[in-house]
Structure formats: C-alpha cells, structure tokens
Amino acid sequence: MADTPHLLIVEAPYYTEISEALGAGAEDFLRAEGVSFERISVPGALEIPAAIKFAAQSGKFDGYVALGCVIRGETTHYDYVCAESAHGLQVLAMTLGLCIGNGILTTENRDQAWVRADKAQKNKGRDAAEAALSLVRLKQQYAS
C-alpha cells in the first residue's frame, strides 16, 4: 500500500444527474484529503462489484468507492438490484479484504435520490469516499 492512497471510483450513471452529484461529492472529499483517484463507469449497479474485482486484480488501488442509484419501479427488479449489488460489495470486502465505500443509493423516488446525492444536502458521495478512505487507513494501521 502506498503512503498516499490511490482509490478507484466506480459509478453506474443510469441516473446521470444523480451520478454526477455523487461523483462530485466523492471527488471533492478525496482531493481535500490529498488522495489520488481514478473514475470509471459501468452500465449499472449490478456491474459495480465485478468492475471492482477486475480492478483489484491490477493491484493499482488501495480502495474503492461504489456510486450509483437504484430507484424503486413497478417490479421486484429493484429489490434484486439493491440486494445483489450490496451483497457483491460485501463479499469482495470480506473475502478479498478490499476497502469499499458503498454509495449506491436505494430510494423510492428521484426526490429522495437527489437529497442524498446533492453536495449541499446529504452528500452521500462524500460519505462513501470517506468510508473507503477510513478503511484504507485502518488496513494500513494493521499492516504496520
């Protein structure tokens, strides 16, 4: 692990304006912390865990920030996407020891999503980046 952590932001930009707000919150926090990062996009929330696993195999990253938004629709698809994306991230964290901040919003509507994504309101992109960096630092502490 490098002295200055290098993180990967993986976003699913299905709801573009929400994704951009989440990403801006994450990037602002990481810049303020002096942390380097890269940002990539995947088609949807279900693809985020796979992308993180692929990136982890490169050995380039100390931590990961998962960003996206799932809004309830008319079918049970919402339940599967929410559960499986969160489960996939948890499996990676527990089995591979990856430092992941989960910023995949799961909301009932766009208004709820916007409140959580907006930097002037709940700023969950920042929270996810902060969680990832906190885990990176904890892992560094125990590796010493």
Long-range contacts (C-beta under 8 A, 24 or more apart in sequence): 1-62, 1-136, 1-139, 1-140, 1-143, 2-62, 4-34, 4-35, 4-36, 5-35, 5-36, 5-62, 5-63, 5-133, 5-136, 5-137, 6-35, 6-36, 6-37, 6-38, 6-60, 6-61, 6-62, 7-35, 7-36, 7-37, 7-38, 7-61, 7-62, 7-63, 7-64, 7-65, 7-129, 7-132, 7-133, 7-136, 8-37, 8-38, 8-39, 8-40, 8-52, 8-55, 8-60, 8-61, 8-63, 8-64, 8-65, 9-37, 9-38, 9-39, 9-40, 9-64, 9-65, 9-67, 9-129, 10-39, 10-40, 10-41, 10-42, 10-48, 10-51, 10-52, 10-55, 10-64, 10-65, 10-66, 10-67, 11-39, 11-40, 11-41, 11-42, 11-48, 11-66, 11-67, 11-68, 12-41, 12-42, 12-43, 12-44, 12-45, 12-47, 12-48, 12-67, 12-68, 12-69, 12-104, 13-41, 13-68, 14-43, 14-44, 14-45, 14-68, 14-69, 15-69, 15-71, 15-110, 15-113, 17-114, 18-69, 18-105, 18-110, 18-113, 18-114, 18-117, 19-67, 19-68, 19-69, 19-117, 21-114, 21-117, 21-118, 21-119, 21-125, 22-67, 22-68, 22-69, 22-103, 22-105, 22-117, 22-124, 22-125, 22-128, 23-67, 23-125, 24-119, 24-125, 25-117, 25-119, 25-123, 25-124, 25-125, 25-126, 25-127, 25-129, 26-65, 26-67, 26-103, 26-125, 26-126, 26-128, 26-129, 27-125, 27-129, 28-119, 28-126, 29-125, 29-126, 29-129, 29-130, 29-133, 30-129, 30-133, 33-133, 35-133, 37-65, 44-68, 44-81, 45-69, 45-70, 45-81, 45-82, 45-85, 45-104, 46-81, 46-84, 46-85, 46-88, 48-85, 48-88, 48-89, 48-104, 49-85, 49-88, 49-89, 49-91, 49-92, 50-88, 52-89, 52-92, 52-98, 52-100, 53-92, 53-96, 56-92, 56-96, 56-98, 62-99, 62-136, 62-139, 63-98, 63-99, 63-100, 63-101, 63-132, 63-133, 63-135, 63-136, 64-98, 64-99, 64-100, 64-101, 64-132, 65-100, 65-101, 65-103, 65-125, 65-128, 65-129, 65-132, 66-100, 66-101, 66-102, 66-103, 66-104, 66-128, 67-103, 67-104, 67-125, 67-128, 68-103, 68-104, 68-105, 69-104, 69-105, 69-106, 69-107, 69-113, 69-117, 70-104, 70-105, 70-106, 70-107, 71-107, 71-108, 71-109, 71-110, 71-113, 72-107, 72-108, 72-109, 78-106, 82-106, 97-139, 99-132, 99-133, 99-135, 99-136, 99-138, 99-139, 100-132, 100-135, 101-127, 101-128, 101-129, 101-130, 101-131, 101-132, 101-133, 101-135, 102-128, 102-131, 103-127, 103-128, 103-129
